[in-house]
Amino acid sequence: MNKKVRHVLGISGGKDSAALAMYMKTHHPEIDMEYYFSDTGKELGETYELIQELESFLGKKIIKLEANHSHKNPFDHYLDIYNGFLPSSMARWCTLKLKLEPFERWIGDDLAISYVGIRDDEDREGYVSTKSNIQSVFPFRKHIWSMEILHKVLHNTNRERLATLYQKHGQAEMIERYMEIVNEPQSPKYLFSQKLKDLLQLSIATFNHVVFESLKDDSYPISNLQEYSLLDNEDSVDLKKVYDLFQSNGVKVPGYYDEIEFEVDGKKGVYNRSRSGCFFCFYQRKIEWVWLYERHPELFKKAQEYEKDGYSWMDNETLDQLIQPDRMAQIKLDYIATLQKKLNGKNKSNKLVDILAGDDEVCANCFI
């Protein structure tokens, strides 16, 4: 007997997770989705505004997950536990304590499919739980499967099973080509990436159905579903389509993505915040710290107050050093030069968010 499977989608406050929520509501209303938000207590005001707008659009409450039950907000609570040691890219306790653990407590031992807003124009995997009862899918990509599943299904030892499934699900006129691809073993001359590409080019939906049935004998949550409407999904959602989803559904893009003009030494530029997350996130670029200082000085001051006892948000510079006039001017000039270099390259867009997309390391649990 198949067990019940929950469908869950996390709202980070960023454009991609919000767009995915709108996409699933409009394209797959038959899926009973649960929406959740892990509140760090240190989000920008625009994040909470987006949550309210989405609740109105979705017609559902976005469940607020609590990382702690003390009188302090979640971040400050755990900062005390870590004795003032600020999180960093090398010690991301904020991700673990404020995002992952509350989410996995909320799911408990239930079977769950987690919907992740990684776009098709991004080369990253996003959050994949280590718990066997939670499975991630990616509706914005050409296929919806995690790399773990793809490598398992396309493994050389699974070729016979794969051939049988393609004979069952494949279009008759393409069977010969399917067999050529499936029976060709992966090797230095025929890489996994090429095999995947070849199969997807023939039919994404067929590929999805083959993978779905291939998992039926495994313990993945999705193996408990009798049918799954996303299998026939052949959409590919990139950055432009994410913004189209906001516009077509009448939801306002968070204000921190708005491009703001600035001038330094007679040179003009524009800046914005490139992602959601805590206002003092250590993944911010230097220019985003400048943006915070000039656009939200009260929040910048709060971020400064956390820097003490030798702990700082950046390895090589404190916030007090960063906001010295000469230093801010240099950061802006370097930023203008970086943008100009990228514009002179092969960028198809002159929008700031497009130019800088994928520029830095990010934490998928906070920013999708």
C-alpha positions, 0 to 999 in steps of 0.5 A: 500500500502506497504511503501518503506523500506531502508536497512542500515548497519553501519561500526564501523571499527571493524571486525564484522560489516566489516564481516557482510558487506562482508557477505551481499554483497556475500550472499544477493546481492539482498538487496539494502544495504546502508553502513554508518560510524559515524566518531568521528574524533578520530579513529585509522588510521587502521579504515580508511584503513578498510573503504577504503578496504571495499568500494573497495570490496563492489563497493559502497561508505560508507556514512560518517555521520556528527555529527556536522558542526563546524570547530572542529572534532565531539568529540572536538565539543561536548567536548566543549559543555559538558564543558570538561566532558569526557565520561564514562561508566556512561555518554556515551554522545559520543555514543549518540552524535557521533553515535546514533543521527547522524544515526537517523537524517540520517534515519529521518522518513523513514522506515529502517531495520538496520543490526547488526553484533552480532555474534551467539557466543555472548550473547548480543543484540546490538543496537535496536532503540527506534524509531518505524521506525527503526528495527534491524535484526541480520543475523549472529545469528541462527535467525535474530530477536530482543528479543523484537520481540521474546518475542512478538511472543512467548508470551502465549497470541499468542499461537493460532495465532502461532499454525495457522502459524505453520500449514501453514508453518511447515513441515507435518511430524513435525506438531505434534511436532510443536503443542506440543511446541507452545501450551505448555505455558511458565512457570517456568518449560518451560522457554522462552529460552527453547521454542525458542530453541525447535522451532529453533532445528526443523527448523530455516527457518520455524521459521523465516517465522512464525515470519515474517508473525506474524508481518504482522499486526504490524507496524514494517518496515519489515511488509512492505516487501512482501518477505525477502530472510533472512528468509531462512538464517540458517547460524550461524556465530561465531568468527572463521567464521568472520575471514574466511570472511576476508580471503576468500574475500581478505580483510585485518583484521585491524592491531590493532588486530595483536598480538604483543609480549612483555616481562617483568621481564623475562616473555613473553606475547602478546597484541593487541587492542581488538576492534575498536572505538576511540583511547582513548575509556574508555572501553579499558583494562589497557593493551590496554592503555599500548599497545597504549602508546607503539605502538602509543605514539603520540595518547597516548599523545593526550589522556593525554591532555584531562585529566584536571580539575579533569577529567580522562578516568578511575575512579581510575587512570590517564594516567600519573599514568598508564605509570609509569614504575613499574605500566606498568610492573605490568599491563603486569604481571597481564595480563600475569597471566590472559591469563594463567588462561584462557588458563588453562580453557576450551578455545578451542582456544589459540588466544588472541582475542578468549580468551578475547572475551566477557570479558568486557562490550562494547558499541555495537554501537561502536564496532560491 
